[in-house]
Amino acid sequence: MEQEMIGRGRAGRPRPERDIDLYSTPGGTRAVGNPVRRSILAALREREHTFEELVILAGRAKSTVSVHLQDLAAAGVIGSRPDPEDSRKKIFFVTGDLVASVSPE
């Protein structure tokens, strides 16, 4: 099973004090430990969201959410499509399957 940490931080093992979600994608298994990314993915597992909705849900700057979405998309965990009501906007959705949540406890 291939495993890759999503993000731009240090490579290696995730910190054991952090919860981690594992997603199955066509490109392999992806581990997501960043709390912002985990909250974005939790929202997207419930339903599709626009970028603006995700910014509000994440409580972070647009630029921060944008970077997280780009990394998740590059890893194959999420996808996007144009908003049918406004083609300048995107709607995001989960493409990977959540296979496990790992807690340090």
Solvent accessible surface area in square Angstrom, and as a share of the most:
residue,aa,sasa,rsa
1,M,198,0.88
2,E,95,0.43
3,Q,106,0.47
4,E,79,0.35
5,M,61,0.27
6,I,15,0.08
7,G,40,0.39
8,R,168,0.61
9,G,67,0.65
10,R,224,0.82
11,A,105,0.81
12,G,54,0.52
13,R,226,0.83
14,P,42,0.26
15,R,125,0.46
16,P,107,0.67
17,E,114,0.51
18,R,68,0.25
19,D,55,0.29
20,I,20,0.10
21,D,4,0.02
22,L,32,0.16
23,Y,0,0.00
24,S,48,0.31
25,T,14,0.08
26,P,139,0.87
27,G,43,0.41
28,G,20,0.19
29,T,12,0.07
30,R,22,0.08
31,A,0,0.00
32,V,1,0.00
33,G,2,0.02
34,N,44,0.23
35,P,81,0.51
36,V,15,0.09
37,R,11,0.04
38,R,60,0.22
39,S,53,0.34
40,I,3,0.01
41,L,0,0.00
42,A,39,0.30
43,A,15,0.12
44,L,8,0.04
45,R,103,0.37
46,E,150,0.67
47,R,134,0.49
48,E,67,0.30
49,H,14,0.06
50,T,28,0.16
51,F,44,0.18
52,E,68,0.31
53,E,58,0.26
54,L,0,0.00
55,V,22,0.12
56,I,140,0.71
57,L,101,0.50
58,A,13,0.10
59,G,58,0.56
60,R,120,0.44
61,A,62,0.48
62,K,125,0.53
63,S,78,0.50
64,T,48,0.28
65,V,0,0.00
66,S,35,0.22
67,V,53,0.30
68,H,18,0.08
69,L,6,0.03
70,Q,103,0.46
71,D,17,0.09
72,L,0,0.00
73,A,50,0.38
74,A,95,0.73
75,A,10,0.08
76,G,27,0.26
77,V,0,0.00
78,I,6,0.03
79,G,16,0.15
80,S,48,0.31
81,R,94,0.34
82,P,91,0.57
83,D,18,0.09
84,P,111,0.70
85,E,162,0.73
86,D,30,0.15
87,S,95,0.61
88,R,212,0.77
89,K,83,0.35
90,K,108,0.46
91,I,20,0.10
92,F,18,0.07
93,F,57,0.24
94,V,35,0.20
95,T,67,0.39
96,G,5,0.05
97,D,97,0.50
98,L,67,0.33
99,V,87,0.50
100,A,40,0.31
101,S,75,0.48
102,V,72,0.41
103,S,55,0.35
104,P,66,0.41
105,E,190,0.85
